[in-house]
Amino acid sequence: MGVTATATHVRAPSVPIVVSAVPDVKTLKNAIPSKCFERSLVRSLSYVARDLVFVSLLVSSAVYLTKLDAPVYISIPLWGLYSFVQGLFFTGLWILAHECGHDSFSPYLKVNATMGWILHSILLVPFFSWKFSHARHHRYHNHMAKDTVFVPSTKEEFEANQAKGLGLLAKLVDHTAADTPIMTLAALVVHQVFGWPMYMFLNAGAGYESLVKGSRKTTKKYKQSHYDPRANIFTDAEAPFIAISDLGLLIVLGALYMVSRSLGVGNTLLLYGLPYLWMNHWIVAITYLHHTHEKAPHYDADSWTFVQGAMSTVDREFGFIGKHIFHGIVEYHVVHHLFPRIPFYHAEEATEAIRSLLGDKYIEQRTNFMADLWTAFTTCKYVEQGTKKGQLVWAAPAKTK
């Protein structure tokens, strides 16, 4: 992922070069200018400072709004606008903490750990807990058993879950309405609102062999929480850092409690809670769309390779917001999976350097981000065996009439 500080430009459409196989990591790395791997603490801190300034200004405006005795038809739109914009900058800070987690923030590991812990704690994200499980995601990206993020259901698993779900749904609504756009929209809202907490509390979406102790098929769900130092998703050596992550959350929750004593619980929820929900939505949407695309297969244990997994990620487009507030995480994610220590502000140049080597194996979709979310959610329901052994491709059940 990455973006430079230059003005946004539109890339001219090009015909992908057909390649028989993706080069190995060494060949790709040699094609990238060495300066792309240089990490600057000063430059990274400048982005942190910029985002914190915007967050602080927005918080100040929200505090003023809590004291503004405005009619509902004015206050509701203002709170809606505030929460949306603040949610964007919360997401920007989240992504900078993500840089810290990959040690692409600076060459100084202790600085990265400290800054990541501070930024993620402010956003109620357990930094080290996320960092450890996210590192395993990068190690096994798009591996059907060992990946930790958005591992899709197989056709058989989907049909079994569908049968259970439709049985319950039939008791609530007419089964003919289960496949309507309104029901699909409701399911997407649930996906976006509860996707992040489900992952944090229950490790939802991870592969059945993704645990460091035991299997997800036999381990109780409560033993897979990112907040539990003894959870089976962490090694014993990682446990103290999970406790430090929890300490950061407690400090911030304590600060929010003190704010609520001053502004009231309702105003605190408006000031912090609504942007927090927007942030969770964007993080889930970005991650989901990076790994869900009709041309992005997953692989079984016998066929998976690191490079194949990286090439099953997707570069998308989110215009000004993506490039300048989300720090290019949407636009340049493939190269990030290949070389996660490349700083975000060099990822565009690194992507262009290897584009010709990747050829038609490189997946990008430069269309409307929110429309892409709807398309992926409605067409990529499960994976099934493709034409190549061990390669599982996206599919969806036929529409019922």
Phi, psi and omega in degrees: 000152178169166177198145175268173181274006181281170182293151180294137177231159179257122181284131179293140179297144181223154177275123183297142176283131181281125177236147182282327180205151178283135177300164179286171185299321181298316179298317179295319181295320180294336180280345183268131177306138184300332182294339180292341180265000180279130182251127183247117178296318182297315181294318179295318178296330179295324177290322177298313181299316180301312182293322179294326176297313180296319179298317181295318178297320179291321176298317179299319179293325179291320177298319176298322181295327178295335182262358182274118181275071184257152177295160185301321183292348174258316184292322181297310176300324180293317177294323177297316179294315179302310185296323180294310182293318178296324177299326177296315182285329170303316181296321176301316177296322178303317183290325176293324174295325175301320175300319178298320181297333178265001185059027173265358180290317180199169177284356187257108188296321180292323176296317180300314182296317181293314181294319178298318179296317180295309184295314181291325178298318177304327182264012180058039174248127178286101193303303185292325177300312178295316184302316183292315180288327179292326177297323178289329174299315180290330180288328185232036183306130177065024171270124187297334183256326191252348178295155182248000187229124173048047173289122186284160173283149169284170180301319181294318179294319179298313182295323178294315178293324179296319180298319178293315183293318180293330176297319178287318182296325181298334178284341184258320181222165174298129185299337179289343180268355185293337185253017182277160179303325181293322178289323177295319177298319179298319179295322179293321178297316177299316178303316184283325182280318187256357182300314182292309178298327177296322177291318182292316184275324188238002181060032183298141178091356181274156178289158187287345176250023184275348181285152176274344177226108178086192181238150178295337180288335183245347182271133178300145184299325182290348177267015181237023182278138177289351180264355184257113179300337181264006182296154183286359176271358180236151173279166179297325180291335181277341187307314180300326180288331176294320178297321178295321176300315180297323178299318178300320179294320180296321178298314182291319177299322176296319178295320178294326177297317179295323177296319180294331177293332182269315186260344185099152182296316182300314180293325178293322177295322177291319184289319185247319188294315181295313175299326178298318178294319176299316179301313179301319178301313183293320180296317179296315181297316181297312182296316180300314183286339174291337187234010181229108181198144184301337180262004184253095182282164168250168186227147175279175187299327184281338186252344185292140167226160182301313183293318177300318178297318179296323182284356175263015171260167193230134170266127181238196186220136175221028172058216183300317181300313182297317185281325190246343176249321178269010173055035173073011182296330180286319191278331188227073185255334181298311180295330177295324178287330177285318184222080187294348179268003172287124179298152185300330183282358174247357189290329178296313179296320179295322178298314180296329182291331183250001184305314183292330178287328180282327177056225184284358176280343180280125182254121174220147177221105185260056179242189184296125187298313183289325175295323177297323179298315179296316181298313181296318183293329184266341184247339180253084186265326181201172176244150178219165183302128179269197182286335177261135181300133178083355179257121181253127185249157183287146177206172178215148178294154179295145178293137177275143181268000000 
